[in-house]
Amino acid sequence: MEPNPYDPWTRDDLTENEKTVLRFMDEIMHGDNLALLDELVAEDYIQHTPGIGQGREGVRKYIQEVGHRRPGRHDWRPVQIFSQGDMVILHKISGTHVFADFVRFNENGQMAEHWDVVQPHPEQGYDPMRPSTENLDRFKKLFDLD
């Protein structure tokens, strides 16, 4: 793996909201501390990921029925994290997928709304910090341009 100068685990300038997103991912989504959900996630949480229910209970049900059953769920790493106002964006890799999570916080410092983008790793041995080399085949296939 290429070195990551943006690694959130090594930064000392994270906002409280960034720390909360990392804690949620590390201890709840990729960990085993489901009890922490009540502290970090608002009861009226708004979910924009298709298929996951609304509110804190929708997140809990997803984690119990799917999230905690995913192969390799403990194998994850944050790549970059950004915040502006009440919004945080986390770029992470886990198992065989790449994620971008967008989280809005409420006035109580709880996660209140969530959007995401998920894709399989684009190539074998994917490293998000390695500079790419030109090969447009994947994009031509994606957009059916052959």
Backbone hydrogen bonds in HBPLUS format (Angstrom, degrees):
<---DONOR---> <-ACCEPTOR-->    atom                        ^
c    i                          cat <-CA-CA->   ^        H-A-AA   ^      H-
h    n   atom  resd res      DA  || num        DHA   H-A  angle D-A-AA Bond
n    s   type  num  typ     dist DA aas  dist angle  dist       angle   num
A0007-ASP N   A0004-ASN O   3.29 MM   3  5.40 169.5  2.30 112.9 113.7     1
A0010-THR N   A0007-ASP O   3.04 MM   3  5.64 153.1  2.11 117.2 124.8     2
A0011-ARG N   A0008-PRO O   3.36 MM   3  5.22 153.0  2.44  98.0 105.6     3
A0019-LYS N   A0015-THR O   2.97 MM   4  6.27 161.2  2.01 151.6 156.7     4
A0020-THR N   A0016-GLU O   2.93 MM   4  6.18 148.3  2.03 143.9 152.8     5
A0021-VAL N   A0017-ASN O   3.03 MM   4  6.34 158.7  2.07 150.9 155.1     6
A0022-LEU N   A0018-GLU O   3.03 MM   4  6.30 166.6  2.04 154.4 157.8     7
A0023-ARG N   A0019-LYS O   2.86 MM   4  6.02 154.9  1.92 145.3 153.1     8
A0024-PHE N   A0020-THR O   2.82 MM   4  6.02 160.7  1.86 152.4 157.5     9
A0025-MET N   A0021-VAL O   2.96 MM   4  6.20 166.8  1.98 152.6 155.7    10
A0026-ASP N   A0022-LEU O   2.83 MM   4  5.93 167.6  1.84 151.9 156.1    11
A0027-GLU N   A0023-ARG O   2.79 MM   4  5.62 166.2  1.81 150.0 154.8    12
A0028-ILE N   A0024-PHE O   2.92 MM   4  5.17 145.5  2.05 129.3 139.2    13
A0029-MET N   A0024-PHE O   2.98 MM   5  6.37 155.9  2.04 151.3 158.0    14
A0030-HIS N   A0025-MET O   2.75 MM   5  5.71 151.3  1.83 154.5 161.7    15
A0033-ASN N   A0027-GLU O   2.81 MM   6  5.49 158.8  1.85 174.9 167.9    16
A0036-LEU N   A0033-ASN O   3.17 MM   3  5.80 153.3  2.25 115.7 122.1    17
A0037-LEU N   A0034-LEU O   3.10 MM   3  5.57 159.9  2.14 112.9 119.2    18
A0039-GLU N   A0036-LEU O   3.05 MM   3  5.43 136.1  2.24 108.2 119.9    19
A0040-LEU N   A0036-LEU O   3.16 MM   4  6.45 161.2  2.20 158.9 164.1    20
A0041-VAL N   A0037-LEU O   2.98 MM   4  5.61 158.1  2.03 154.2 156.7    21
A0111-MET N   A0040-LEU O   2.77 MM  71  6.10 166.0  1.79 164.2 159.9    22
A0042-ALA N   A0111-MET O   2.90 MM  69  5.81 175.6  1.90 150.7 152.2    23
A0045-TYR N   A0042-ALA O   3.16 MM   3  5.06 148.2  2.26 115.6 112.1    24
A0056-ARG N   A0043-GLU O   3.13 MM  13  4.80 158.7  2.18 118.5 121.5    25
A0055-GLY N   A0045-TYR O   2.80 MM  10  4.22 149.3  1.89 156.2 149.2    26
A0046-ILE N   A0112-ALA O   2.83 MM  66  6.15 161.1  1.87 137.8 142.0    27
A0114-HIS N   A0046-ILE O   2.96 MM  68  6.45 143.3  2.10 160.3 171.8    28
A0048-HIS N   A0114-HIS O   2.92 MM  66  5.93 145.0  2.04 158.4 169.3    29
A0052-ILE N   A0049-THR O   3.22 MM   3  6.00 169.9  2.23 146.4 147.8    30
A0058-GLY N   A0054-GLN O   3.12 MM   4  4.78 129.6  2.39 126.8 132.2    31
A0058-GLY N   A0055-GLY O   3.04 MM   3  5.28 128.2  2.31 101.7 114.9    32
A0059-VAL N   A0055-GLY O   3.29 MM   4  6.74 154.0  2.36 150.6 157.0    33
A0060-ARG N   A0056-ARG O   2.93 MM   4  6.21 160.9  1.97 149.3 155.3    34
A0061-LYS N   A0057-GLU O   2.90 MM   4  6.04 162.1  1.94 145.7 150.0    35
A0062-TYR N   A0058-GLY O   3.07 MM   4  6.26 161.5  2.10 143.9 149.0    36
A0063-ILE N   A0059-VAL O   2.93 MM   4  6.18 168.6  1.95 157.6 160.4    37
A0064-GLN N   A0060-ARG O   2.90 MM   4  6.11 166.5  1.92 155.4 159.2    38
A0065-GLU N   A0061-LYS O   2.88 MM   4  5.91 166.3  1.90 154.3 158.2    39
A0066-VAL N   A0062-TYR O   2.75 MM   4  5.41 152.2  1.83 148.1 154.7    40
A0067-GLY N   A0062-TYR O   2.90 MM   5  6.05 153.4  1.97 134.5 141.1    41
A0068-HIS N   A0063-ILE O   2.72 MM   5  5.48 159.0  1.77 153.6 150.8    42
A0069-ARG N   A0066-VAL O   2.88 MM   3  5.22 152.6  1.95 115.1 124.2    43
A0075-ASP N   A0072-GLY O   2.99 MM   3  5.37 151.8  2.07 113.1 121.9    44
A0095-GLY N   A0075-ASP O   3.09 MM  20  5.83 147.5  2.20 154.7 164.7    45
A0077-ARG N   A0093-ILE O   2.88 MM  16  5.61 152.6  1.95 161.8 165.7    46
A0093-ILE N   A0077-ARG O   3.03 MM  16  5.61 162.4  2.06 156.3 159.9    47
A0079-VAL N   A0091-HIS O   2.74 MM  12  5.46 167.1  1.75 153.3 153.4    48
A0080-GLN N   A0091-HIS O   3.23 MM  11  5.18 158.8  2.28 134.9 139.4    49
A0091-HIS N   A0080-GLN O   2.92 MM  11  5.18 175.3  1.92 153.7 155.0    50
A0082-PHE N   A0089-ILE O   2.89 MM   7  5.18 155.5  1.95 148.4 156.2    51
A0089-ILE N   A0082-PHE O   2.81 MM   7  5.18 160.0  1.85 147.3 153.1    52
A0084-GLN N   A0087-MET O   2.96 MM   3  5.40 154.7  2.02 146.8 153.6    53
A0087-MET N   A0084-GLN O   3.03 MM   3  5.40 165.7  2.05 131.4 134.8    54
A0105-PHE N   A0086-ASP O   2.78 MM  19  5.16 151.0  1.86 149.6 159.3    55
A0088-VAL N   A0103-VAL O   2.83 MM  15  5.20 149.1  1.92 147.7 157.8    56
A0103-VAL N   A0088-VAL O   2.83 MM  15  5.20 167.0  1.85 157.7 162.0    57
A0090-LEU N   A0101-ASP O   2.84 MM  11  5.09 158.7  1.88 146.9 154.2    58
A0101-ASP N   A0090-LEU O   2.81 MM  11  5.09 159.6  1.85 150.6 155.2    59
A0092-LYS N   A0099-PHE O   3.01 MM   7  5.27 161.0  2.05 139.4 145.1    60
A0099-PHE N   A0092-LYS O   2.85 MM   7  5.27 172.3  1.85 161.0 160.1    61
A0094-SER N   A0097-HIS O   2.96 MM   3  5.46 164.9  1.99 156.7 159.3    62
A0097-HIS N   A0094-SER O   2.77 MM   3  5.46 176.8  1.78 154.7 155.2    63
A0121-HIS N   A0096-THR O   2.83 MM  25  5.60 150.8  1.91 141.3 138.2    64
A0098-VAL N   A0119-GLN O   2.78 MM  21  5.39 161.6  1.81 163.9 170.5    65
A0119-GLN N   A0098-VAL O   3.03 MM  21  5.39 155.3  2.09 151.7 158.0    66
A0100-ALA N   A0117-VAL O   2.94 MM  17  5.18 141.4  2.09 148.5 155.5    67
A0117-VAL N   A0100-ALA O   2.95 MM  17  5.18 141.4  2.10 139.8 151.2    68
A0102-PHE N   A0115-TRP O   2.87 MM  13  5.07 173.3  1.88 150.7 149.6    69
A0115-TRP N   A0102-PHE O   2.93 MM  13  5.07 153.9  2.00 146.7 153.6    70
A0104-ARG N   A0113-GLU O   2.87 MM   9  4.96 160.3  1.91 136.0 142.2    71
A0112-ALA N   A0104-ARG O   2.71 MM   8  5.58 165.0  1.74 155.7 159.1    72
A0113-GLU N   A0104-ARG O   3.17 MM   9  4.96 140.5  2.33 140.2 137.2    73
A0106-ASN N   A0110-GLN O   2.93 MM   4  5.58 155.2  1.99 153.8 161.7    74
A0109-GLY N   A0106-ASN O   3.12 MM   3  5.56 161.8  2.15 118.3 119.8    75
A0130-ARG N   A0127-ASP O   3.10 MM   3  5.56 158.1  2.15 116.5 123.0    76
A0140-LYS N   A0136-LEU O   2.94 MM   4  6.20 160.2  1.98 159.4 165.9    77
A0141-LYS N   A0137-ASP O   2.95 MM   4  6.16 157.9  2.00 152.5 158.0    78
A0142-LEU N   A0138-ARG O   2.92 MM   4  6.09 157.9  1.97 141.9 148.7    79
A0143-PHE N   A0139-PHE O   2.98 MM   4  6.14 157.1  2.03 150.2 154.5    80
A0145-LEU N   A0140-LYS O   2.73 MM   5  4.80 169.7  1.74 146.2 149.9    81
A0144-ASP N   A0141-LYS O   3.10 MM   3  4.83 160.5  2.14 100.4 105.9    82
